[in-house]
Amino acid sequence: MFPLSFKDMVVSDFQSKVCQFAKHYHTSFPINSMKCSQPFTLIHFDIWGLAKIPYIHGARWFVTFINDYSRTT
């Protein structure tokens, strides 16, 4: 995407503990047939950060919100 940004980096710089853990086997969550009956009754969220390199606008955190009723992100 931005090749010039990575020109001085070595391949080993891209190895991280997160990459290693991502390759581990995960058990899946049990399938739940229950679903919320109204929007915004249950909201799931995930916070990711602190990024070593800020995004284009300077943000270093990433937040995702998911509405359980509609699965809208």
N, C-alpha and C positions, 0 to 999 in steps of 0.2 A: 504494500500500500504506500509506504513512504520509504523506499529503498535507501535513500541518502541518509535517513535517520539512523540506519543500522550499519553504515559502512565501516565504522571503527570498532564494531563489537565482534567478539569471538563467539563461536557456536556454544561453547561451554557456559557462557553468560546466560543462556536461555534455559538452563537446567534449574529446576526449583523443586522444593519439597512438595509443592502443590501438584506438580506434574506427576511425581512419583505416587502420591496418594490417589490421584485420579485414575491410575491404572489398577488399583486394588479392586477386588471383587466386592460388590455391594449387594446386600439383600434388598429386594424391593419392598415397598410398603404394601400392606394388605389392601385389597380393593375394598373401598367403602362405598356402599350403595346409598348412603345418606347424603343428601345435598341440602344446602340451605334453601329455605322457602322464600326468602326476601333478599334483595340486593343489600350489600354492605352489612349483613349480619355477622359474617366471618371474613376477615381479611388476612391473607398470608403475606408475609414480607421477608425479604432477604436483603441484608446489608453486606456489601463487599468493599473492602478497602483496608487499609490506607495504601494506595498505589504509590510505588516509588517514583513513577513518572506521571505528572499530571496530564489530564486530557487536554484537548485543544483549548477549551475555555477555562482551564485551571482547576477543574474538579479532580479530587483524588479519591472520592467515594462513589459507589454505585448502589442505588436502592431500587428494588423491584417490589411492587405491590400487586397482588392478585386477588380479585374478588371471587370468593368461593362459589357464589351463585351463578355468575355468568362466565367465570374463568377469564375475565378481561384483565389484561395486564396494563 
